[in-house]
């Protein structure tokens, strides 16, 4: 989809239409290669996702993946099956649109309408992916799916644009430069730099969407700093962020060169940016198949400040399904432990299914520690009730994300 959308964006927006760049057979051939290869690869990915998901659901290997009876169960009884059928419809539309683009591109440059149609169908496929990814399991499902879609679409359009500039622009620029030399009427600005300047505008918008949606997604799936640095998901995410920053630096360098437009376009820098971007996509694919960092949030420290300035801190270690150690510290407004606390009660209830109530009592004068069994991972509500010797009571609720062992 990166290759496909990159070629669409290149002809719909990046390459100026005032230039007679379509006379290049090399450009026509390369554009058809991107559209056709992009369609074939995307189709293969979608078609193979059914046996892959079937094997995953069945907990087996190739035998289960190739079982038509299990395919039917996946298609009929799972959300993936519903989305997969929608993907087939979108893929059929994309096939017809691509055939039109391939045919039209042999003689004329594709018009805006079929390019827009191809873009919408490609984006529809990306949106469908968001409905069967990590975002679909979030509490606020709508915003999470929207952010996931925008993140994926922005990254693919940005990287596809870089690939189109590296692969398609040289053919177009060479033809236009030859005609300008023949007519002795060179343009005020070379075609390559005009295209790069247009891409800079597009890239700025896509990067802004990419960063905002990425931060939102990270907050959803990486609940703590511990989980960022102590889980495979968190470490892969850090590597993805580092490579994205490299892409941004290379893109910023190209943007500054485009503002000056005095030197030839640096092809090596563009191909390096493309290579780093493809590595980012590879890591994104790894992330999509890993448990999120929320599955291993690490030890928790939940602090709440009461209206009178008292701070209540609840520590849970190791914060996984199973036996955990709970510790409660109550500090007064002066920062010293409050000696008038007679009792603190914690009531834990799962926010994902009915698991009953886990009650933990800390009587006054006893060590503020207790061991208790948390029956499952996921999100839990903790209701805190504190009673003082003067019979004042304080109540509040907080949320705990419990990891899986």
C-alpha positions, -999 to +999 in steps of 0.1 A: +000+000+000+030+023+005+041+018-031+005+021-044-005+052-025+028+068-032+023+066-069-013+079-066-002+109-045+027+116-069+004+119-100-025+135-081-006+162-063+032+161-063+040+162-100+030+196-115+004+191-143+017+221-162+048+202-172+048+178-201+064+150-180+041+123-192+060+119-224+085+097-206+080+060-213+102+053-183+078+072-160+048+054-174+065+020-170+076+028-134+042+041-124+026+009-137+051-012-118+042+006-085+005+002-090+006-034-101+031-046-075+013-026-048-020-042-058-005-078-059+013-075-026-018-059-008-040-086-023-017-114-012-015-099+023-053-098+027-059-132+012-033-149+033-046-132+065-076-155+066-056-188+070-031-170+092-059-158+115-076-192+114-044-209+125-039-183+153-075-187+166-072-225+165-038-225+182-023-247+155-001-246+124-004-251+087-029-280+091-054-257+108-046-228+085-056-248+054-088-263+068-118-249+049-141-258+078-121-237+102-121-209+076-159-209+077-159-206+115-135-177+113-156-159+087-190-165+104-182-162+141-154-136+145-151-099+140-121-106+118-143-126+094-167-097+091-139-072+084-122-096+060-153-098+038-154-060+037-117-060+027-125-083-002-151-059-015-127-030-012-100-051-029-123-058-058-129-021-063-092-014-061-086-041-087-110-024-111-096+010-104-060-002-109-069-018-143-083+015-154-051+033-142-029+008-160-048+012-192-051+050-191-015+054-182-003+039-215-014+070-235-025+098-211-017+109-176-045+096-153-071+122-144-078+133-109-111+114-105-098+078-109-067+088-088-091+100-061-111+068-063-080+047-060-069+067-030-102+063-012-103+026-018-067+022-005-076+043+026-106+021+031-084-009+033-062+008+059-093+018+079-105-019+079-071-029+094-077-006+124-109-025+132-089-058+139-058-044+156-049-033+191-071-002+188-103-023+186-097-035+222-095+000+237-121+014+261-128+044+238-130+022+207-140+049+183-112+074+190-086+046+192-096+032+158-096+067+143-061+074+157-048+040+145-061+046+110-048+082+108-014+070+121-012+042+095-025+063+066-002+093+074+029+071+076+021+053+044+014+085+024+045+101+038+067+072+031+050+065-003+057+100-013+094+096-005+095+064-025+077+081-055+102+110-054+131+085-054+116+061-080+094+082-103+106+118-102+140+112-119+122+099-150+098+129-152+125+154-144+149+141-171+122+144-198+112+179-188+148+190-186+155+177-221+125+195-235+134+228-218+170+225-232+156+218-267+133+248-265+160+270-248+133+280-223+143+266-189+117+269-161+123+294-133+126+264-109+135+228-120+107+203-119+124+182-092+125+211-067+089+221-075+078+186-068+099+184-036+084+217-024+049+203-029+059+171-011+072+192+018+038+206+024+022+172+023+049+157+045+045+184+071+007+176+074+013+139+074+041+141+101+019+163+123-009+136+121+017+109+126+031+124+158-003+133+174-019+099+166+013+081+177+014+099+211-022+090+216-017+054+207+013+051+229-006+064+259-033+037+252-009+008+249+020+018+271+005+026+305+038+031+325+074+041+319+084+007+333+064-011+306+081+010+280+116-001+290+109-036+303+086-052+276+093-063+241+065-041+229+080-010+246+115-017+233+103-022+197+083+010+200+114+029+211+133+015+181+105+026+159+105+061+174+143+064+169+140+054+132+111+078+127+133+106+141+160+097+116+134+100+088+124+134+101+159+146+102+166+134+066+132+149+055+141+182+072+174+183+054+157+178+021+132+205+029+160+230+036+177+221+004+144+225-014+140+260+000+173+270-015+169+249-047+205+256-058+220+222-057+209+190-074+185+167-056+203+144-032+192+110-044+213+092-017+196+111+011+161+103-003+169+065-007+183+065+029+151+081+042+131+055+023+151+027+037+147+040+073+110+044+066+107+008+054+124-003+086+098+017+105+070-002+087+087-035+095+088-026+132+051-015+130+043-050+117+061-065+146+042-043+171+009-053+155+017-090+164+030-084+199+010-081+232+008-045+241+029-031+270-003-029+290+000-067+295+032-060+316+028-026+333+051-034+362+048-024+398+022+002+403+022+033+426-012+050+427-012+084+445-043+104+452-045+138+471-076+144+493-092+177+497-074+185+529-040+179+514-036+143+526-018+120+501-027+084+499-003+061+480-011+025+471+018+003+459+011-030+442+040-054+435+046-072+411+012-061+397+004-093+378-024-118+380-016-139+410-004-131+445+005-094+450+018-073+479-003-042+487+011-014+507-007+018+517+010+050+529-010+080+542+009+113+545-006+144+560-004+179+544+029+183+563+044+153+545+045+132+577+026+099+582-009+104+597-012+086+631-050+091+633-059+066+606-078+038+621-086+018+590-081+017+552-101-006+531-095-014+494-122-030+473-111-043+439-136-050+411-128-060+376-139-034+349-139-061+322-160-089+336-178-099+368-152-114+391-167-104+424-151-080+449-116-085+464-115-067+498-082-059+515-084-044+550-056-025+567-065-020+604-050+008+624-017+000+641-009-030+618+019-030+592+005-012+561+012-043+540-010-072+528-008-101+503-038-108+481-047-127+450-057-108+419-076-133+398-069-120+363-051-093+344-067-062+329-083-031+343-095-031+379-113-004+399-100+002+434-124+019+458-105+033+487-123+039+521-103+055+549-116+060+585-099+082+611-101+080+649-123+111+648-148+091+627-140+112+596-142+091+564-127+096+530-137+077+498-124+078+463-119+055+433-088+049+412-080+025+384-053-002+383-040-020+351-029-055+361-005-074+339-004-110+329+023-133+344 
